[in-house]
């Protein structure tokens, strides 16, 4: 599961860097999208159990 989380976070980071570039809001967007993705990953993990 940890590898899946790491993989998702890396994809989100690359996507935000590509879209936002050097704007001042890249870190906030990355944090928000990462939190949403981790929330959904935990929900999926709970449904599998």
C-alpha positions as CSV (number, residue, x, y, z in Angstrom):
1,X,0.0,0.0,0.0
2,X,2.9,2.4,0.8
3,X,4.3,1.9,-2.7
4,X,0.9,2.8,-4.2
5,X,0.7,6.0,-2.1
6,X,4.2,6.9,-3.1
7,X,3.4,6.3,-6.8
8,X,0.2,8.4,-6.6
9,X,2.0,11.3,-4.8
10,X,4.8,11.3,-7.4
11,X,2.3,11.4,-10.3
12,X,0.4,14.3,-8.6
13,X,3.6,16.2,-8.0
14,X,4.7,15.8,-11.7
15,X,1.2,16.9,-12.8
16,X,1.1,20.0,-10.6
17,X,4.7,20.9,-11.6
18,X,3.7,20.6,-15.2
19,X,0.5,22.7,-14.9
20,X,1.5,25.3,-12.2
21,X,5.1,25.6,-13.0
22,X,6.8,28.4,-11.0
23,X,3.7,30.0,-9.7
24,X,3.4,30.6,-6.0
25,X,0.4,28.4,-5.6
26,X,2.0,25.1,-6.8
27,X,2.6,23.9,-3.2
28,X,-0.9,24.6,-2.1
29,X,-2.4,22.8,-5.1
30,X,-0.1,19.9,-4.6
31,X,-1.1,19.6,-0.9
32,X,-4.8,19.8,-1.7
33,X,-4.7,17.2,-4.4
34,X,-2.5,14.9,-2.4
35,X,-4.9,15.1,0.6
36,X,-7.9,14.3,-1.6
37,X,-6.0,11.4,-3.2
38,X,-4.9,9.9,0.1
39,X,-8.5,10.3,1.4
40,X,-9.8,8.3,-1.5
41,X,-7.1,5.7,-1.2
42,X,-7.9,5.1,2.4
43,X,-11.6,4.8,1.5
44,X,-10.8,2.2,-1.1
45,X,-8.5,0.3,1.3
46,X,-11.4,0.2,3.9
47,X,-13.8,-1.2,1.3
48,X,-11.4,-4.0,0.4
49,X,-11.1,-5.2,4.0
